[in-house]
Amino acid sequence: MNSSELVFFSVFILLVLTVLLLDLGVFDRKNHVVRFKEALIWTIVWISVSFLFSVLLYFKGHLLHMGNNPDLAGISKLVDLYGHPVRLDNLDLQAALKVYNHNLALEYITGYLIEKALSVDNIFVMVMIFYAFRVDPRYYRRVLFWGILAAVVLRFIFIFSASVLILKFDWVLLIFGLFLIYSGISMFINRQKTDRFEADTHPVVRFVSKYFPVYPTFARHHFFIQKNGKRFITPLFIVLLVIEFSDLIFAVDSIPAIFSVTRDPYVVFFSNIFAILGLRAMFFMLVNVLDLFRYLKTGLAFLLAFIGVKLVFHTWLVQAGFKTIYSFYAILLILSISVIASLIFPEKKKPMA
C-alpha cells in the first residue's frame, strides 16, 4: 500500500466509522421498531452517498493509487496490473486519465449493483434468523448494526487476501468462476424450495452452547449479562454470531462476483462496503414485501451464472473488446426482468380450505 492508497483508504474508513457511530449514538439511542418511512429515508441516504462516491471516482479516481501526480506510465501499469478493459494507445495524459477514471467509476457502480442485488437474498436469511430466535423487533436494528460493523472488518480481510491470490495466481479467477456457475445453477434448481432455519441445531448455536455460559433468556438489548459474579452470553449475542456466520457464507458468492468486474481490491472493497452499509435500512424497507419478488431468486441465479461465465472467459472477453459497461447493462437487464416479471405475474394466493 503506497502513501496515496493509505491516505485515500484511511479517509474512507474514517467516513464509514463516523457515519456508523452517528447512527448508533445519535440516531439510534432508543430501541424501537423501524418503520417503512424511516427505512426508506435511510436507504435513499445510503444510495445517495454511494452514488456521490462514484462521482468522486469518475472525476478523481486516480487519487486512489497515484495521488495528485499521475503519469502515463503509472496509469498503464495500473491498467495492466488490474486488467482494466481500456485502451490507452496514442492518448495524452489528460485523455488517459479521463478513460481510466471513468472506467474505475463504472467498475465501482457495477460492483455495487451486484452486491446490492445479492444482498436481497441475504435479507431473506436474516428474516428467518430473527423469526427462528423470536427476537423482539425493537432489537433488530442493534443486532444489524454490530453485524455490519463486523462485516466491514471481515470483508477487508477476505477481499485483500483474495486479491493477493489473484495477482499471484490467475487461475484463482477460474475457480471463482466455476464456483459461481455452480452456485447459480444450484440456486435456480432450488428456487421453489422453502428455506428453513432451525435455531437449536445450527452449528454456531451448538458450538457456543458447548463452550460458553449462555443465559437462558433474552436480557433486553444486552449481548452479555453479569449474574452472581458470572458473565453470560445472551441469546441476542448468539443471534449476532449466527447472522455474521451467514454473512460469511454470503460473501463467498458476492465477493468473487465483484472480482468479475474489477481486480482492483480497493474498488471491490468500496463497492462491497457501501452496499452492506445500506443493508440494514434496506432490510427494514423490504422485510414486509419480500414475498412480492417471486422471480428474484431466478434472476439472481442467472446473475451468478453470467458472472461465473464472465470470470471463466475473462481473458478472451477482454481480448475481444468486452467492456465494463457491457457487464453493467447485462446485470441491470437481468435484475430488471426479474423484478418486472414478479410485479406483472404475482404469485396466486392459495384458496382458504
C-alpha positions as CSV (number, residue, x, y, z in Angstrom):
1,M,0.0,0.0,0.0
2,N,1.6,3.3,-1.1
3,S,1.1,6.6,0.5
4,S,-1.8,7.7,-1.8
5,E,-3.6,4.4,-1.2
6,L,-3.1,4.7,2.6
7,V,-4.5,8.3,2.7
8,F,-7.5,7.5,0.5
9,F,-8.3,4.3,2.3
10,S,-7.9,6.0,5.8
11,V,-10.3,8.8,4.8
12,F,-12.8,6.2,3.5
13,I,-12.6,4.1,6.8
14,L,-12.9,7.3,8.9
15,L,-16.0,8.3,6.9
16,V,-17.6,4.9,7.4
17,L,-16.9,4.8,11.1
18,T,-18.2,8.3,11.6
19,V,-21.5,7.6,9.9
20,L,-21.9,4.3,11.8
21,L,-21.2,5.8,15.2
22,L,-23.5,8.7,14.5
23,D,-26.2,6.2,13.5
24,L,-25.7,4.3,16.7
25,G,-25.0,7.1,19.2
26,V,-27.2,9.9,17.8
27,F,-30.0,8.5,15.6
28,D,-30.5,5.2,17.4
29,R,-30.3,5.9,21.2
30,K,-33.6,4.2,21.8
31,N,-34.5,0.7,20.8
32,H,-37.5,0.9,18.5
33,V,-39.2,-0.8,15.7
34,V,-38.0,0.8,12.4
35,R,-41.0,1.8,10.2
36,F,-41.0,1.8,6.4
37,K,-40.7,5.6,6.1
38,E,-37.6,5.7,8.3
39,A,-36.1,2.8,6.4
40,L,-36.8,4.4,3.1
41,I,-35.2,7.7,4.1
42,W,-32.0,5.9,5.3
43,T,-32.0,3.8,2.1
44,I,-32.1,6.9,0.0
45,V,-29.3,8.4,2.1
46,W,-27.0,5.4,1.7
47,I,-27.7,5.1,-2.1
48,S,-27.0,8.9,-2.5
49,V,-23.7,8.6,-0.6
50,S,-22.7,5.6,-2.6
51,F,-23.6,7.4,-5.9
52,L,-21.6,10.5,-4.7
53,F,-18.6,8.2,-4.2
54,S,-18.9,7.1,-7.8
55,V,-18.9,10.7,-8.9
56,L,-15.6,11.2,-6.9
57,L,-14.1,8.2,-8.7
58,Y,-15.4,9.5,-12.1
59,F,-13.5,12.8,-11.8
60,K,-10.7,12.0,-9.3
61,G,-10.3,8.2,-9.3
62,H,-6.6,8.5,-10.0
63,L,-6.2,9.9,-6.4
64,L,-6.7,6.4,-5.1
65,H,-3.4,4.9,-6.4
66,M,-1.4,7.9,-7.8
67,G,-2.3,10.9,-5.7
68,N,-2.0,14.3,-7.3
69,N,0.9,13.4,-9.5
70,P,-0.4,10.9,-12.1
71,D,1.6,10.0,-15.2
72,L,1.0,7.9,-18.3
73,A,3.4,5.1,-17.2
74,G,1.6,4.9,-13.8
75,I,-1.8,4.6,-15.5
76,S,-0.6,2.0,-17.9
77,K,0.9,0.0,-15.0
78,L,-2.4,0.0,-13.1
79,V,-4.3,-1.0,-16.2
80,D,-2.0,-4.0,-16.8
81,L,-1.9,-4.9,-13.1
82,Y,-5.6,-5.0,-12.5
83,G,-6.7,-5.9,-16.0
84,H,-8.9,-2.9,-16.7
85,P,-10.6,-3.3,-20.1
86,V,-9.5,0.1,-21.5
87,R,-7.2,1.1,-24.3
88,L,-4.7,3.9,-23.8
89,D,-3.0,3.8,-27.2
90,N,-2.0,7.2,-28.6
91,L,-3.7,9.1,-25.7
92,D,-2.1,12.0,-23.9
93,L,-2.1,12.2,-20.1
94,Q,-5.4,14.1,-19.7
95,A,-7.2,11.7,-22.1
96,A,-5.8,8.7,-20.4
97,L,-6.8,10.0,-17.0
98,K,-10.3,10.5,-18.3
99,V,-10.6,7.0,-19.7
100,Y,-9.1,5.4,-16.6
101,N,-11.2,7.4,-14.1
102,H,-14.5,6.8,-16.0
103,N,-13.8,3.1,-16.2
104,L,-12.9,3.0,-12.4
105,A,-16.2,4.6,-11.5
106,L,-18.1,2.2,-13.8
107,E,-16.4,-0.8,-12.2
108,Y,-17.3,0.5,-8.8
109,I,-21.0,1.2,-9.6
110,T,-21.3,-2.2,-11.4
111,G,-19.8,-4.0,-8.3
112,Y,-22.1,-2.0,-6.1
113,L,-25.1,-3.1,-8.1
114,I,-24.1,-6.8,-7.9
115,E,-23.6,-6.7,-4.2
116,K,-26.8,-4.8,-3.6
117,A,-28.8,-7.3,-5.7
118,L,-27.2,-10.3,-4.0
119,S,-27.8,-8.8,-0.5
120,V,-31.5,-9.1,-1.0
121,D,-31.1,-12.9,-0.8
122,N,-29.2,-12.3,2.4
123,I,-32.1,-10.4,3.8
124,F,-34.3,-13.5,3.4
125,V,-31.8,-15.3,5.6
126,M,-31.8,-12.6,8.2
127,V,-35.6,-12.6,8.5
128,M,-35.6,-16.3,9.1
129,I,-32.9,-16.0,11.8
130,F,-34.8,-13.3,13.7
131,Y,-38.0,-15.2,13.4
132,A,-36.4,-18.5,14.5
133,F,-34.9,-17.0,17.6
134,R,-38.1,-15.0,18.3
135,V,-36.1,-11.7,18.6
136,D,-38.1,-8.6,19.6
137,P,-38.3,-6.4,16.5
138,R,-37.1,-3.5,18.7
139,Y,-33.6,-5.0,18.8
140,Y,-33.3,-5.9,15.1
141,R,-31.5,-2.6,14.4
142,R,-28.9,-3.1,17.2
143,V,-28.0,-6.6,16.0
144,L,-27.7,-5.5,12.4
145,F,-25.5,-2.5,13.3
146,W,-22.9,-4.6,15.0
147,G,-23.3,-7.3,12.4
148,I,-22.5,-4.8,9.7
149,L,-19.6,-3.3,11.6
150,A,-18.0,-6.8,12.0
151,A,-18.8,-7.5,8.3
152,V,-16.7,-4.5,7.3
153,V,-13.6,-6.0,9.1
154,L,-14.2,-9.5,7.7
155,R,-14.8,-8.2,4.1
156,F,-11.5,-6.3,4.3
157,I,-9.6,-9.5,5.2
158,F,-11.5,-11.6,2.6
159,I,-11.1,-9.1,-0.3
160,F,-7.5,-8.2,0.1
161,S,-6.5,-11.8,0.8
162,A,-8.3,-12.9,-2.4
163,S,-6.7,-10.0,-4.3
164,V,-3.2,-11.2,-3.3
165,L,-4.0,-14.7,-4.5
166,I,-5.5,-13.4,-7.8
167,L,-2.5,-11.2,-8.6
168,K,-0.1,-14.2,-8.0
169,F,-2.2,-17.0,-9.5
170,D,-4.6,-16.1,-12.3
171,W,-6.2,-19.5,-12.2
172,V,-7.9,-18.5,-8.9
173,L,-10.4,-16.5,-11.1
174,L,-11.2,-19.7,-13.0
175,I,-12.1,-21.4,-9.7
176,F,-14.2,-18.4,-8.6
177,G,-16.0,-18.5,-12.0
178,L,-16.8,-22.2,-11.9
179,F,-18.0,-21.9,-8.3
180,L,-20.3,-19.0,-9.2
181,I,-21.7,-21.0,-12.2
182,Y,-22.4,-23.9,-9.8
183,S,-24.0,-21.5,-7.3
184,G,-26.2,-20.1,-10.0
185,I,-27.3,-23.5,-11.2
186,S,-27.9,-24.6,-7.6
187,M,-30.0,-21.5,-6.8
188,F,-32.1,-22.0,-10.0
189,I,-32.8,-25.7,-9.2
190,N,-33.8,-24.9,-5.6
191,R,-35.6,-21.6,-6.3
192,Q,-39.0,-23.0,-5.4
193,K,-37.9,-24.6,-2.2
194,T,-39.0,-23.0,1.1
195,D,-36.0,-22.1,3.1
196,R,-36.0,-23.4,6.7
197,F,-33.9,-22.4,9.7
198,E,-33.6,-24.5,12.8
199,A,-32.2,-22.4,15.6
200,D,-31.4,-25.2,18.0
201,T,-29.4,-27.3,15.6
202,H,-27.4,-24.5,13.9
203,P,-23.6,-25.2,14.2
204,V,-22.9,-21.8,15.7
205,V,-25.6,-22.3,18.4
206,R,-24.2,-25.7,19.3
207,F,-20.6,-24.5,19.4
208,V,-21.4,-21.5,21.6
209,S,-23.7,-23.5,23.9
210,K,-21.0,-26.2,24.4
211,Y,-18.0,-23.9,25.2
212,F,-19.5,-20.7,26.7
213,P,-22.0,-20.0,29.5
214,V,-25.3,-18.9,27.9
215,Y,-28.1,-17.1,29.7
216,P,-31.4,-18.9,29.2
217,T,-33.4,-15.9,28.2
218,F,-33.0,-12.5,26.4
219,A,-31.8,-9.7,28.5
220,R,-33.4,-6.8,26.6
221,H,-30.8,-5.3,24.2
222,H,-27.7,-6.7,26.0
223,F,-25.3,-9.1,24.4
224,F,-23.7,-10.0,27.8
225,I,-25.1,-10.1,31.3
226,Q,-23.5,-10.5,34.8
227,K,-25.3,-12.7,37.3
228,N,-23.9,-13.9,40.6
229,G,-20.4,-12.8,39.7
230,K,-20.5,-14.8,36.5
231,R,-20.6,-13.4,32.9
232,F,-23.1,-14.9,30.5
233,I,-23.6,-14.7,26.7
234,T,-27.2,-13.7,26.0
235,P,-29.3,-15.3,23.2
236,L,-29.2,-11.9,21.4
237,F,-25.4,-12.2,21.0
238,I,-25.8,-15.7,19.6
239,V,-28.2,-14.2,17.0
240,L,-25.5,-11.7,16.1
241,L,-22.9,-14.6,15.7
242,V,-25.4,-16.6,13.5
243,I,-26.0,-13.5,11.3
244,E,-22.3,-12.9,11.0
245,F,-21.7,-16.6,10.1
246,S,-24.4,-16.3,7.4
247,D,-22.8,-13.2,6.0
248,L,-19.5,-15.0,5.6
249,I,-21.3,-17.7,3.6
250,F,-23.0,-15.0,1.6
251,A,-19.6,-13.3,1.0
252,V,-18.3,-16.4,-0.7
253,D,-20.7,-15.7,-3.6
254,S,-20.7,-11.9,-3.6
255,I,-17.0,-11.1,-3.4
256,P,-15.9,-13.3,-6.2
257,A,-18.8,-11.9,-8.2
258,I,-17.4,-8.4,-7.9
259,F,-13.9,-9.6,-8.9
260,S,-15.5,-10.5,-12.2
261,V,-15.9,-6.7,-12.8
262,T,-12.6,-5.5,-11.4
263,R,-9.4,-6.9,-10.0
264,D,-8.7,-3.7,-8.1
265,P,-9.2,-4.7,-4.4
266,Y,-9.9,-1.2,-3.4
267,V,-12.7,-0.8,-5.9
268,V,-14.1,-4.2,-4.8
269,F,-13.9,-3.2,-1.1
270,F,-15.5,0.2,-1.7
271,S,-18.4,-1.2,-3.7
272,N,-18.9,-4.0,-1.2
273,I,-18.8,-1.9,1.9
274,F,-21.1,0.8,0.6
275,A,-23.6,-1.9,-0.4
276,I,-23.6,-3.6,3.0
277,L,-23.7,-0.3,4.9
278,G,-27.1,0.3,3.3
279,L,-28.2,-3.3,4.0
280,R,-29.7,-2.5,7.4
281,A,-32.0,0.2,6.0
282,M,-32.9,-2.0,3.1
283,F,-33.7,-4.8,5.4
284,F,-36.4,-2.8,7.2
285,M,-37.7,-1.4,3.9
286,L,-38.1,-4.8,2.3
287,V,-38.8,-7.1,5.2
288,N,-42.6,-7.0,4.7
289,V,-42.6,-7.0,0.9
290,L,-40.0,-9.7,0.1
291,D,-42.8,-12.1,-1.0
292,L,-43.7,-9.8,-3.8
293,F,-40.5,-10.6,-5.7
294,R,-41.2,-14.2,-6.6
295,Y,-38.8,-14.3,-9.6
296,L,-35.9,-12.5,-7.8
297,K,-34.1,-15.8,-7.0
298,T,-34.4,-16.9,-10.6
299,G,-32.9,-13.5,-11.6
300,L,-30.1,-13.9,-9.0
301,A,-29.4,-17.4,-10.3
302,F,-28.9,-16.1,-13.9
303,L,-26.8,-13.2,-12.5
304,L,-24.4,-15.6,-10.7
305,A,-24.2,-17.9,-13.7
306,F,-23.5,-14.9,-16.0
307,I,-20.8,-13.5,-13.7
308,G,-19.3,-17.0,-13.4
309,V,-19.1,-17.4,-17.2
310,K,-17.5,-13.9,-17.5
311,L,-14.8,-14.9,-15.0
312,V,-14.0,-18.2,-16.7
313,F,-13.7,-16.5,-20.1
314,H,-12.3,-13.2,-18.8
315,T,-9.1,-13.2,-20.8
316,W,-10.8,-14.0,-24.1
317,L,-13.6,-11.4,-23.4
318,V,-11.0,-8.6,-22.8
319,Q,-9.2,-9.5,-26.0
320,A,-12.5,-9.5,-27.9
321,G,-13.1,-5.9,-26.6
322,F,-15.7,-6.7,-23.9
323,K,-16.0,-3.5,-21.8
324,T,-17.2,-2.9,-18.2
325,I,-20.3,-1.1,-19.5
326,Y,-21.5,-4.4,-21.1
327,S,-21.4,-6.1,-17.7
328,F,-23.4,-3.2,-16.2
329,Y,-26.0,-3.4,-18.9
330,A,-26.3,-7.2,-18.6
331,I,-26.7,-7.1,-14.8
332,L,-29.2,-4.3,-15.0
333,L,-31.2,-6.2,-17.6
334,I,-31.3,-9.5,-15.6
335,L,-32.4,-7.7,-12.4
336,S,-35.0,-5.5,-14.2
337,I,-36.6,-8.6,-15.9
338,S,-36.8,-10.5,-12.6
339,V,-38.4,-7.6,-10.7
340,I,-40.8,-6.6,-13.6
341,A,-41.9,-10.2,-14.0
342,S,-42.5,-10.5,-10.3
343,L,-44.8,-7.5,-10.4
344,I,-46.6,-8.5,-13.6
345,F,-47.1,-12.1,-12.6
346,P,-47.6,-12.1,-8.8
347,E,-47.9,-15.4,-7.0
348,K,-51.5,-16.6,-6.8
349,K,-52.7,-16.9,-3.3
350,K,-54.0,-20.4,-2.4
351,P,-57.7,-20.5,-1.5
352,M,-58.5,-21.0,2.1
353,A,-59.6,-24.5,3.0
